[in-house]
Each structure stands twice: as structure tokens, then as C-alpha cells.
Amino acid sequence: MTRLVPARVEPRPGPGGPAAGPGRTRGVWIRPPAARLPCA
């Protein structure tokens, strides 16, 4: 049940869930430069 809260953010940034935590709201993970950080 505890995963329900972070699960909403995980499917969006993917592996960068915790890394894109503060950036998920700003949509930074959607940008190409920010997407390379969690992917790398």
C-alpha cells in the first residue's frame, strides 16, 4: 500500500523516480538533458 504514493511518480520518470523527485513537478525529467541523467 505504501508504494501507491510513489508509484504515481515512478511510472513517469521511470528509473529516475527518486532522482527526479523535485524535478518531476517541474517536468524536468520530461526534458532531454534531464532524461539522460537518470538513464545514464
PDB file with one MODEL, atoms N, CA, C and O in Angstrom:
MODEL        1
ATOM      1  N   MET A   1       0.842  -1.204   0.000  1.00  0.00           N
ATOM      2  CA  MET A   1       0.000   0.000   0.000  1.00  0.00           C
ATOM      3  C   MET A   1       0.878   1.256   0.000  1.00  0.00           C
ATOM      4  O   MET A   1       0.498   2.300  -0.531  1.00  0.00           O
ATOM      5  N   THR A   2       2.053   1.128   0.605  1.00  0.00           N
ATOM      6  CA  THR A   2       2.949   2.297   0.703  1.00  0.00           C
ATOM      7  C   THR A   2       3.464   2.702  -0.676  1.00  0.00           C
ATOM      8  O   THR A   2       3.839   3.854  -0.892  1.00  0.00           O
ATOM      9  N   ARG A   3       3.478   1.758  -1.598  1.00  0.00           N
ATOM     10  CA  ARG A   3       4.009   2.045  -2.939  1.00  0.00           C
ATOM     11  C   ARG A   3       3.014   2.849  -3.775  1.00  0.00           C
ATOM     12  O   ARG A   3       3.371   3.419  -4.806  1.00  0.00           O
ATOM     13  N   LEU A   4       1.776   2.886  -3.323  1.00  0.00           N
ATOM     14  CA  LEU A   4       0.751   3.607  -4.091  1.00  0.00           C
ATOM     15  C   LEU A   4       1.127   5.073  -4.251  1.00  0.00           C
ATOM     16  O   LEU A   4       0.872   5.670  -5.297  1.00  0.00           O
ATOM     17  N   VAL A   5       1.729   5.650  -3.226  1.00  0.00           N
ATOM     18  CA  VAL A   5       2.082   7.078  -3.291  1.00  0.00           C
ATOM     19  C   VAL A   5       3.225   7.331  -4.276  1.00  0.00           C
ATOM     20  O   VAL A   5       3.075   8.157  -5.176  1.00  0.00           O
ATOM     21  N   PRO A   6       4.374   6.636  -4.128  1.00  0.00           N
ATOM     22  CA  PRO A   6       5.496   6.854  -5.047  1.00  0.00           C
ATOM     23  C   PRO A   6       5.242   6.256  -6.422  1.00  0.00           C
ATOM     24  O   PRO A   6       5.853   6.668  -7.408  1.00  0.00           O
ATOM     25  N   ALA A   7       4.331   5.276  -6.485  1.00  0.00           N
ATOM     26  CA  ALA A   7       4.041   4.603  -7.753  1.00  0.00           C
ATOM     27  C   ALA A   7       3.515   5.597  -8.784  1.00  0.00           C
ATOM     28  O   ALA A   7       3.685   5.404  -9.988  1.00  0.00           O
ATOM     29  N   ARG A   8       2.885   6.647  -8.308  1.00  0.00           N
ATOM     30  CA  ARG A   8       2.331   7.640  -9.239  1.00  0.00           C
ATOM     31  C   ARG A   8       3.453   8.414  -9.926  1.00  0.00           C
ATOM     32  O   ARG A   8       3.285   8.913 -11.039  1.00  0.00           O
ATOM     33  N   VAL A   9       4.590   8.508  -9.256  1.00  0.00           N
ATOM     34  CA  VAL A   9       5.719   9.269  -9.813  1.00  0.00           C
ATOM     35  C   VAL A   9       6.673   8.347 -10.570  1.00  0.00           C
ATOM     36  O   VAL A   9       7.287   8.758 -11.555  1.00  0.00           O
ATOM     37  N   GLU A  10       6.796   7.106 -10.110  1.00  0.00           N
ATOM     38  CA  GLU A  10       7.730   6.154 -10.725  1.00  0.00           C
ATOM     39  C   GLU A  10       7.428   5.890 -12.203  1.00  0.00           C
ATOM     40  O   GLU A  10       8.352   5.898 -13.016  1.00  0.00           O
ATOM     41  N   PRO A  11       6.172   5.656 -12.574  1.00  0.00           N
ATOM     42  CA  PRO A  11       5.844   5.373 -13.977  1.00  0.00           C
ATOM     43  C   PRO A  11       6.143   6.546 -14.899  1.00  0.00           C
ATOM     44  O   PRO A  11       6.270   6.368 -16.110  1.00  0.00           O
ATOM     45  N   ARG A  12       6.254   7.721 -14.345  1.00  0.00           N
ATOM     46  CA  ARG A  12       6.524   8.902 -15.192  1.00  0.00           C
ATOM     47  C   ARG A  12       8.020   9.045 -15.489  1.00  0.00           C
ATOM     48  O   ARG A  12       8.413   9.002 -16.655  1.00  0.00           O
ATOM     49  N   PRO A  13       8.873   9.216 -14.454  1.00  0.00           N
ATOM     50  CA  PRO A  13      10.308   9.341 -14.684  1.00  0.00           C
ATOM     51  C   PRO A  13      10.984   7.991 -14.874  1.00  0.00           C
ATOM     52  O   PRO A  13      12.069   7.914 -15.451  1.00  0.00           O
ATOM     53  N   GLY A  14      10.349   6.927 -14.393  1.00  0.00           N
ATOM     54  CA  GLY A  14      10.903   5.584 -14.535  1.00  0.00           C
ATOM     55  C   GLY A  14      11.975   5.320 -13.484  1.00  0.00           C
ATOM     56  O   GLY A  14      11.698   5.378 -12.286  1.00  0.00           O
ATOM     57  N   PRO A  15      13.216   5.026 -13.933  1.00  0.00           N
ATOM     58  CA  PRO A  15      14.307   4.727 -13.004  1.00  0.00           C
ATOM     59  C   PRO A  15      14.766   5.961 -12.246  1.00  0.00           C
ATOM     60  O   PRO A  15      15.440   5.851 -11.222  1.00  0.00           O
ATOM     61  N   GLY A  16      14.403   7.133 -12.743  1.00  0.00           N
ATOM     62  CA  GLY A  16      14.831   8.382 -12.101  1.00  0.00           C
ATOM     63  C   GLY A  16      13.810   8.868 -11.089  1.00  0.00           C
ATOM     64  O   GLY A  16      13.778  10.053 -10.756  1.00  0.00           O
ATOM     65  N   GLY A  17      12.972   7.959 -10.598  1.00  0.00           N
ATOM     66  CA  GLY A  17      11.931   8.340  -9.633  1.00  0.00           C
ATOM     67  C   GLY A  17      12.473   9.195  -8.497  1.00  0.00           C
ATOM     68  O   GLY A  17      12.079  10.353  -8.356  1.00  0.00           O
ATOM     69  N   PRO A  18      13.378   8.640  -7.678  1.00  0.00           N
ATOM     70  CA  PRO A  18      13.929   9.386  -6.540  1.00  0.00           C
ATOM     71  C   PRO A  18      14.812  10.538  -6.996  1.00  0.00           C
ATOM     72  O   PRO A  18      14.859  11.583  -6.346  1.00  0.00           O
ATOM     73  N   ALA A  19      15.513  10.351  -8.112  1.00  0.00           N
ATOM     74  CA  ALA A  19      16.430  11.391  -8.603  1.00  0.00           C
ATOM     75  C   ALA A  19      15.641  12.575  -9.164  1.00  0.00           C
ATOM     76  O   ALA A  19      16.036  13.731  -9.013  1.00  0.00           O
ATOM     77  N   ALA A  20      14.508  12.257  -9.819  1.00  0.00           N
ATOM     78  CA  ALA A  20      13.700  13.311 -10.427  1.00  0.00           C
ATOM     79  C   ALA A  20      12.587  13.743  -9.483  1.00  0.00           C
ATOM     80  O   ALA A  20      11.639  14.414  -9.891  1.00  0.00           O
ATOM     81  N   GLY A  21      12.710  13.352  -8.215  1.00  0.00           N
ATOM     82  CA  GLY A  21      11.681  13.704  -7.227  1.00  0.00           C
ATOM     83  C   GLY A  21      11.279  15.165  -7.311  1.00  0.00           C
ATOM     84  O   GLY A  21      10.124  15.466  -7.610  1.00  0.00           O
ATOM     85  N   PRO A  22      12.219  16.095  -7.051  1.00  0.00           N
ATOM     86  CA  PRO A  22      11.901  17.522  -7.076  1.00  0.00           C
ATOM     87  C   PRO A  22      11.673  18.036  -8.494  1.00  0.00           C
ATOM     88  O   PRO A  22      11.038  19.074  -8.684  1.00  0.00           O
ATOM     89  N   GLY A  23      12.181  17.325  -9.475  1.00  0.00           N
ATOM     90  CA  GLY A  23      12.060  17.779 -10.864  1.00  0.00           C
ATOM     91  C   GLY A  23      10.800  17.252 -11.533  1.00  0.00           C
ATOM     92  O   GLY A  23      10.369  17.770 -12.563  1.00  0.00           O
ATOM     93  N   ARG A  24      10.206  16.204 -10.933  1.00  0.00           N
ATOM     94  CA  ARG A  24       9.009  15.613 -11.540  1.00  0.00           C
ATOM     95  C   ARG A  24       7.892  16.645 -11.621  1.00  0.00           C
ATOM     96  O   ARG A  24       7.142  16.677 -12.597  1.00  0.00           O
ATOM     97  N   THR A  25       7.777  17.500 -10.585  1.00  0.00           N
ATOM     98  CA  THR A  25       6.718  18.510 -10.565  1.00  0.00           C
ATOM     99  C   THR A  25       6.989  19.571 -11.625  1.00  0.00           C
ATOM    100  O   THR A  25       6.064  20.078 -12.258  1.00  0.00           O
ATOM    101  N   ARG A  26       8.251  19.898 -11.810  1.00  0.00           N
ATOM    102  CA  ARG A  26       8.616  20.926 -12.793  1.00  0.00           C
ATOM    103  C   ARG A  26       8.615  20.354 -14.204  1.00  0.00           C
ATOM    104  O   ARG A  26       8.630  21.091 -15.190  1.00  0.00           O
ATOM    105  N   GLY A  27       8.596  19.030 -14.283  1.00  0.00           N
ATOM    106  CA  GLY A  27       8.607  18.397 -15.600  1.00  0.00           C
ATOM    107  C   GLY A  27      10.011  18.369 -16.181  1.00  0.00           C
ATOM    108  O   GLY A  27      10.191  18.287 -17.396  1.00  0.00           O
ATOM    109  N   VAL A  28      11.015  18.439 -15.291  1.00  0.00           N
ATOM    110  CA  VAL A  28      12.407  18.435 -15.754  1.00  0.00           C
ATOM    111  C   VAL A  28      12.758  17.084 -16.368  1.00  0.00           C
ATOM    112  O   VAL A  28      13.517  17.012 -17.335  1.00  0.00           O
ATOM    113  N   TRP A  29      12.200  16.011 -15.800  1.00  0.00           N
ATOM    114  CA  TRP A  29      12.505  14.669 -16.306  1.00  0.00           C
ATOM    115  C   TRP A  29      12.012  14.494 -17.732  1.00  0.00           C
ATOM    116  O   TRP A  29      12.483  13.621 -18.461  1.00  0.00           O
ATOM    117  N   ILE A  30      11.042  15.345 -18.132  1.00  0.00           N
ATOM    118  CA  ILE A  30      10.488  15.245 -19.486  1.00  0.00           C
ATOM    119  C   ILE A  30      11.493  15.795 -20.504  1.00  0.00           C
ATOM    120  O   ILE A  30      11.488  15.405 -21.672  1.00  0.00           O
ATOM    121  N   ARG A  31      12.347  16.700 -20.044  1.00  0.00           N
ATOM    122  CA  ARG A  31      13.324  17.314 -20.955  1.00  0.00           C
ATOM    123  C   ARG A  31      14.423  16.314 -21.314  1.00  0.00           C
ATOM    124  O   ARG A  31      14.710  15.413 -20.527  1.00  0.00           O
ATOM    125  N   PRO A  32      15.035  16.454 -22.473  1.00  0.00           N
ATOM    126  CA  PRO A  32      16.084  15.531 -22.922  1.00  0.00           C
ATOM    127  C   PRO A  32      17.328  15.544 -22.037  1.00  0.00           C
ATOM    128  O   PRO A  32      17.860  14.472 -21.750  1.00  0.00           O
ATOM    129  N   PRO A  33      17.822  16.710 -21.585  1.00  0.00           N
ATOM    130  CA  PRO A  33      19.016  16.759 -20.741  1.00  0.00           C
ATOM    131  C   PRO A  33      18.790  16.095 -19.386  1.00  0.00           C
ATOM    132  O   PRO A  33      19.689  15.446 -18.852  1.00  0.00           O
ATOM    133  N   ALA A  34      17.596  16.258 -18.833  1.00  0.00           N
ATOM    134  CA  ALA A  34      17.299  15.680 -17.526  1.00  0.00           C
ATOM    135  C   ALA A  34      17.035  14.177 -17.665  1.00  0.00           C
ATOM    136  O   ALA A  34      17.255  13.411 -16.727  1.00  0.00           O
ATOM    137  N   ALA A  35      16.567  13.772 -18.833  1.00  0.00           N
ATOM    138  CA  ALA A  35      16.255  12.360 -19.056  1.00  0.00           C
ATOM    139  C   ALA A  35      17.547  11.544 -19.182  1.00  0.00           C
ATOM    140  O   ALA A  35      17.552  10.341 -18.923  1.00  0.00           O
ATOM    141  N   ARG A  36      18.618  12.190 -19.572  1.00  0.00           N
ATOM    142  CA  ARG A  36      19.889  11.478 -19.735  1.00  0.00           C
ATOM    143  C   ARG A  36      20.516  11.153 -18.384  1.00  0.00           C
ATOM    144  O   ARG A  36      21.214  10.148 -18.246  1.00  0.00           O
ATOM    145  N   LEU A  37      20.267  12.000 -17.390  1.00  0.00           N
ATOM    146  CA  LEU A  37      20.857  11.787 -16.060  1.00  0.00           C
ATOM    147  C   LEU A  37      20.373  10.476 -15.436  1.00  0.00           C
ATOM    148  O   LEU A  37      21.201   9.656 -15.041  1.00  0.00           O
ATOM    149  N   PRO A  38      19.034  10.249 -15.334  1.00  0.00           N
ATOM    150  CA  PRO A  38      18.518   9.011 -14.735  1.00  0.00           C
ATOM    151  C   PRO A  38      18.786   7.799 -15.620  1.00  0.00           C
ATOM    152  O   PRO A  38      18.964   6.688 -15.121  1.00  0.00           O
ATOM    153  N   CYS A  39      18.813   8.010 -16.927  1.00  0.00           N
ATOM    154  CA  CYS A  39      19.022   6.897 -17.858  1.00  0.00           C
ATOM    155  C   CYS A  39      20.472   6.413 -17.790  1.00  0.00           C
ATOM    156  O   CYS A  39      20.752   5.219 -17.902  1.00  0.00           O
ATOM    157  N   ALA A  40      21.380   7.366 -17.605  1.00  0.00           N
ATOM    158  CA  ALA A  40      22.799   7.001 -17.568  1.00  0.00           C
ATOM    159  C   ALA A  40      23.094   6.257 -16.268  1.00  0.00           C
ATOM    160  O   ALA A  40      24.234   5.857 -16.031  1.00  0.00           O
TER     161      ALA A  40
ENDMDL
END
